[in-house]
Amino acid sequence: MAKRPARVATAGKITALFEGAEWSPLEERDDDRDQSYRRKVRPQSDNQRALMRAIETHSLTLALGPAGTGKTYLAVTAAVEALESGKVGRIVLTRPAVEAGESLGYLPGDMHEKLSPYLRPLYDALNERIGGKRVRQLMSEGAIEIAPIAYMRGRTLNNAFVVIDEAQNCTYGQLKMLLTRLGWHSTMVLTGDPDQSDLLDGLSGLAEIARRLEPVEEIAVVRLDEGDIVRHPLVGAMLTVL
């Protein structure tokens, strides 16, 4: 009986997460003050080192590989370093709002609140890299922008570091639109796993885009594999048989 209130309280928190419009990936948390973050990030494999070199030397880099290979994290790390060193004036992070095999239906709240769950992985990478308070500050100043794919059409992204995440969930047309947003004095990194798309078969344009762009000398296509996975060792073992 003593454990029942705890379960009820936990259920209340879960209900609030989905029903409460106040929730945001940037909300102030009690542990924000003590939250640690990494100031320096070192690639853990040869392919990861090749990815970082490619980002440094190319205006457009495609990072392809399975889950857990650090594609998004390394791209966000490079973006933060470029911003803090003054190489770019802002960071633009974008990813498609595609559900992973299930429909959540209509989400409550305004547009920002509806999209927050889809964009949460980008907030997580930023929070781990520079801390939640710093992320909120930079977003309020306009130095960091996180937006879904649908908001990118018609824009020209100058003096920016652009990260397109989960690109396997974009169609060929969407990726063509995104890649042509690249402006002057900007760097763009596109990340994704061609083998793990949540779109219907044949709709993902990532593999075809990579095939067509790989021969272009000024564009880097870096392919990571199971040996580059930095999550739990079982992730790499599972991906070899699934």
BAKOLDREN-802029 format. One record per residue (C-alpha): x, y, z; residue number from 1. Coordinates in pm, 1 decimal, padded with zeros to 6 digits. Example, Ala and Ser with C-alpha at 12.3 -4.5 7.8 and 13.67 -1.06 7.14 Angstrom:
! residues 2
01230.0 / -00450.0 / 00780.0 / 1
01367.0 / -00106.0 / 00714.0 / 2
END
This chain:
! residues 242
00000.0 / 00000.0 / 00000.0 / 1
00287.3 / 00233.6 / 00067.9 / 2
00393.7 / 00224.6 / -00295.1 / 3
00055.7 / 00317.1 / -00440.9 / 4
00085.2 / 00698.2 / -00402.9 / 5
00421.3 / 00687.0 / -00578.4 / 6
00266.6 / 00505.6 / -00874.2 / 7
-00020.8 / 00750.9 / -00885.2 / 8
00219.9 / 01044.9 / -00878.9 / 9
00424.3 / 00894.3 / -01159.1 / 10
00114.0 / 00836.1 / -01367.2 / 11
00016.5 / 01197.2 / -01309.4 / 12
00352.5 / 01313.4 / -01442.3 / 13
00317.8 / 01095.7 / -01752.0 / 14
-00033.1 / 01226.7 / -01814.9 / 15
00093.3 / 01582.4 / -01778.2 / 16
00365.6 / 01513.4 / -02032.5 / 17
00113.0 / 01436.1 / -02304.9 / 18
-00176.8 / 01657.8 / -02198.7 / 19
-00002.6 / 01959.3 / -02050.2 / 20
00076.0 / 02224.3 / -02308.5 / 21
00337.4 / 02367.3 / -02072.3 / 22
00590.6 / 02097.0 / -02152.5 / 23
00888.4 / 02201.4 / -02359.9 / 24
01231.8 / 02050.0 / -02426.9 / 25
01377.6 / 02375.5 / -02298.0 / 26
01179.7 / 02393.2 / -01975.3 / 27
01375.1 / 02479.5 / -01659.9 / 28
01452.0 / 02169.3 / -01457.8 / 29
01563.7 / 02138.7 / -01099.0 / 30
01883.4 / 01962.8 / -01209.0 / 31
01980.4 / 02221.0 / -01473.9 / 32
02210.3 / 02398.7 / -01230.4 / 33
02408.9 / 02082.2 / -01168.6 / 34
02391.3 / 01949.2 / -01523.8 / 35
02735.0 / 01881.4 / -01669.6 / 36
02822.0 / 01898.1 / -02035.0 / 37
03117.1 / 01817.7 / -02256.5 / 38
03339.5 / 02103.4 / -02363.3 / 39
03561.1 / 01884.9 / -02582.4 / 40
03443.7 / 01596.8 / -02797.4 / 41
03683.0 / 01350.8 / -02957.6 / 42
03585.0 / 01110.4 / -03238.1 / 43
03609.9 / 00748.3 / -03127.8 / 44
03681.5 / 00575.2 / -03460.6 / 45
03854.1 / 00631.0 / -03793.4 / 46
03524.3 / 00692.7 / -03970.7 / 47
03419.3 / 00944.3 / -03708.4 / 48
03751.2 / 01123.1 / -03750.6 / 49
03697.7 / 01119.8 / -04127.2 / 50
03354.3 / 01273.7 / -04072.3 / 51
03493.6 / 01558.3 / -03861.2 / 52
03766.6 / 01627.4 / -04118.7 / 53
03508.3 / 01629.0 / -04396.5 / 54
03292.2 / 01880.5 / -04209.6 / 55
03593.3 / 02106.1 / -04157.0 / 56
03694.7 / 02102.7 / -04523.4 / 57
03364.1 / 02084.4 / -04713.8 / 58
03062.6 / 02312.4 / -04732.9 / 59
02833.6 / 02009.3 / -04771.0 / 60
02882.5 / 01673.8 / -04598.8 / 61
02655.7 / 01368.7 / -04600.1 / 62
02700.9 / 01137.1 / -04300.2 / 63
02538.5 / 00799.2 / -04357.0 / 64
02536.0 / 00513.7 / -04108.9 / 65
02334.7 / 00305.7 / -03861.9 / 66
02192.5 / 00423.7 / -03533.6 / 67
02441.2 / 00501.2 / -03258.9 / 68
02737.6 / 00594.8 / -03476.8 / 69
02741.4 / 00954.5 / -03350.4 / 70
02629.6 / 01121.7 / -03674.4 / 71
02397.7 / 01377.0 / -03516.0 / 72
02611.5 / 01434.7 / -03208.5 / 73
02927.8 / 01501.8 / -03408.4 / 74
02739.8 / 01729.6 / -03648.5 / 75
02593.3 / 01929.9 / -03360.7 / 76
02937.4 / 01942.8 / -03197.1 / 77
03088.6 / 02085.5 / -03515.0 / 78
02803.5 / 02337.0 / -03535.5 / 79
02858.2 / 02456.6 / -03178.5 / 80
03233.2 / 02490.1 / -03232.3 / 81
03175.3 / 02690.3 / -03551.4 / 82
02934.2 / 02922.8 / -03371.4 / 83
03156.2 / 02974.7 / -03067.8 / 84
03462.9 / 03041.3 / -03283.1 / 85
03278.3 / 03299.1 / -03493.2 / 86
03295.4 / 03101.8 / -03819.1 / 87
02915.9 / 03124.4 / -03852.4 / 88
02656.2 / 03355.9 / -03708.1 / 89
02389.5 / 03098.8 / -03627.4 / 90
02301.1 / 02731.1 / -03612.2 / 91
01997.3 / 02591.8 / -03793.4 / 92
01890.9 / 02238.8 / -03698.7 / 93
01607.1 / 02064.7 / -03879.6 / 94
01454.7 / 01718.6 / -03904.1 / 95
01130.8 / 01573.0 / -04044.0 / 96
00830.4 / 01538.6 / -03813.2 / 97
00776.1 / 01171.6 / -03892.1 / 98
00651.6 / 00920.4 / -03636.0 / 99
00843.7 / 00595.9 / -03591.5 / 100
00588.2 / 00340.0 / -03703.2 / 101
00293.3 / 00459.0 / -03496.4 / 102
00051.1 / 00747.1 / -03506.3 / 103
00023.3 / 00977.4 / -03206.4 / 104
-00286.2 / 01146.5 / -03344.2 / 105
-00348.5 / 01513.8 / -03279.3 / 106
-00113.5 / 01656.9 / -03018.1 / 107
-00226.0 / 01936.1 / -02783.1 / 108
-00084.2 / 02286.6 / -02773.5 / 109
00033.7 / 02542.8 / -03025.2 / 110
00261.9 / 02469.7 / -03320.9 / 111
00580.9 / 02484.2 / -03113.0 / 112
00440.3 / 02244.8 / -02853.9 / 113
00312.8 / 02002.6 / -03117.3 / 114
00653.5 / 01981.9 / -03284.0 / 115
00866.9 / 01966.1 / -02968.9 / 116
00851.2 / 01584.3 / -02927.6 / 117
00977.2 / 01533.0 / -03284.1 / 118
01264.3 / 01777.2 / -03239.2 / 119
01363.7 / 01654.5 / -02892.8 / 120
01673.3 / 01458.0 / -03012.3 / 121
01825.1 / 01782.2 / -03138.7 / 122
01757.9 / 01955.3 / -02806.9 / 123
01916.4 / 01659.2 / -02627.5 / 124
02234.6 / 01682.1 / -02835.8 / 125
02260.6 / 02056.0 / -02774.2 / 126
02189.5 / 02023.0 / -02403.0 / 127
02460.3 / 01760.5 / -02364.2 / 128
02704.3 / 01968.2 / -02563.7 / 129
02661.8 / 02315.6 / -02408.5 / 130
02403.7 / 02281.1 / -02131.4 / 131
02034.0 / 02365.0 / -02116.4 / 132
02070.0 / 02720.1 / -01989.2 / 133
02313.0 / 02813.7 / -02264.4 / 134
02082.6 / 02657.8 / -02525.9 / 135
01788.3 / 02864.6 / -02401.4 / 136
01998.6 / 03179.6 / -02409.2 / 137
02121.4 / 03122.0 / -02765.0 / 138
01773.4 / 03035.3 / -02887.0 / 139
01627.6 / 03349.4 / -02733.8 / 140
01898.2 / 03549.5 / -02912.6 / 141
01825.9 / 03377.7 / -03243.9 / 142
02171.8 / 03220.5 / -03262.7 / 143
02019.5 / 02871.1 / -03258.7 / 144
01708.1 / 02778.5 / -03452.6 / 145
01543.4 / 02436.7 / -03442.7 / 146
01266.4 / 02384.1 / -03695.9 / 147
01090.1 / 02107.2 / -03888.7 / 148
01155.8 / 02046.0 / -04256.5 / 149
00831.6 / 02216.5 / -04358.4 / 150
00966.4 / 02554.1 / -04241.5 / 151
01271.1 / 02547.1 / -04471.6 / 152
01112.8 / 02608.2 / -04812.5 / 153
01190.7 / 02945.1 / -04969.5 / 154
01479.8 / 03027.3 / -04736.9 / 155
01844.6 / 03100.1 / -04811.4 / 156
02069.1 / 03012.9 / -04517.9 / 157
02372.0 / 03243.6 / -04524.6 / 158
02645.0 / 03253.6 / -04257.9 / 159
02494.5 / 02948.9 / -04089.9 / 160
02580.7 / 02595.6 / -03986.0 / 161
02290.4 / 02378.2 / -04098.2 / 162
02229.6 / 02024.1 / -03972.0 / 163
01963.3 / 01813.6 / -04145.5 / 164
01895.7 / 01517.2 / -03918.1 / 165
01709.7 / 01189.2 / -03986.8 / 166
01733.3 / 01253.2 / -04359.5 / 167
01620.8 / 00896.3 / -04436.2 / 168
01269.3 / 01016.6 / -04351.4 / 169
01275.3 / 01276.3 / -04629.4 / 170
01166.3 / 01220.9 / -04986.6 / 171
01395.2 / 01296.1 / -05278.2 / 172
01208.4 / 01621.2 / -05342.0 / 173
01237.9 / 01732.4 / -04980.3 / 174
01611.2 / 01664.3 / -04972.5 / 175
01663.3 / 01850.1 / -05299.2 / 176
01477.1 / 02147.1 / -05151.6 / 177
01682.0 / 02135.6 / -04830.9 / 178
02020.2 / 02103.0 / -04999.7 / 179
01948.0 / 02402.6 / -05219.8 / 180
01893.0 / 02620.3 / -04908.7 / 181
02272.4 / 02638.1 / -04867.0 / 182
02388.5 / 03001.1 / -04882.7 / 183
02713.0 / 03195.1 / -04870.6 / 184
02964.4 / 03131.5 / -04590.8 / 185
02760.2 / 02836.2 / -04467.9 / 186
02822.8 / 02471.9 / -04384.6 / 187
02560.8 / 02200.1 / -04417.8 / 188
02569.4 / 01848.3 / -04274.6 / 189
02304.8 / 01592.3 / -04365.4 / 190
02277.8 / 01281.2 / -04147.2 / 191
02074.2 / 00965.4 / -04182.6 / 192
02052.8 / 00588.8 / -04208.1 / 193
01927.9 / 00472.7 / -04549.4 / 194
01836.0 / 00132.7 / -04397.9 / 195
01608.3 / 00269.2 / -04125.4 / 196
01343.6 / 00486.9 / -04288.1 / 197
00997.3 / 00532.9 / -04135.0 / 198
00850.1 / 00620.2 / -04475.1 / 199
00676.7 / 00373.7 / -04702.4 / 200
00906.8 / 00160.1 / -04915.4 / 201
01058.4 / 00353.1 / -05202.2 / 202
00974.6 / 00700.1 / -05069.2 / 203
01303.4 / 00781.7 / -04892.9 / 204
01535.3 / 00982.0 / -05115.1 / 205
01851.6 / 00960.3 / -04904.2 / 206
02024.7 / 00671.6 / -05081.0 / 207
01961.6 / 00818.1 / -05426.1 / 208
02071.3 / 01167.1 / -05320.8 / 209
02395.0 / 01023.9 / -05177.3 / 210
02459.1 / 00820.2 / -05492.3 / 211
02419.7 / 01122.9 / -05715.3 / 212
02624.5 / 01360.9 / -05500.9 / 213
02913.6 / 01129.6 / -05413.0 / 214
03102.6 / 01193.2 / -05742.0 / 215
03091.8 / 01571.2 / -05685.9 / 216
03440.5 / 01667.7 / -05571.4 / 217
03332.9 / 01955.1 / -05345.5 / 218
03086.0 / 01733.9 / -05154.3 / 219
03190.1 / 01476.4 / -04893.0 / 220
02995.2 / 01154.1 / -04840.4 / 221
03112.1 / 00970.5 / -04527.1 / 222
02977.8 / 00623.3 / -04456.1 / 223
02987.2 / 00485.9 / -04102.9 / 224
02915.9 / 00125.4 / -04004.3 / 225
02852.5 / -00099.9 / -03704.8 / 226
03215.7 / -00063.8 / -03595.8 / 227
03154.9 / 00306.2 / -03526.2 / 228
02861.7 / 00255.3 / -03286.8 / 229
02922.9 / 00423.8 / -02951.7 / 230
02604.2 / 00311.7 / -02776.3 / 231
02568.1 / -00010.7 / -02579.2 / 232
02768.8 / -00294.7 / -02742.9 / 233
02444.4 / -00485.9 / -02798.2 / 234
02330.3 / -00220.0 / -03045.9 / 235
02605.1 / -00315.2 / -03288.8 / 236
02540.5 / -00687.2 / -03232.2 / 237
02168.3 / -00645.3 / -03299.2 / 238
02218.7 / -00443.5 / -03615.5 / 239
02427.2 / -00722.2 / -03767.0 / 240
02134.8 / -00965.9 / -03743.4 / 241
01821.1 / -00746.9 / -03763.6 / 242
END
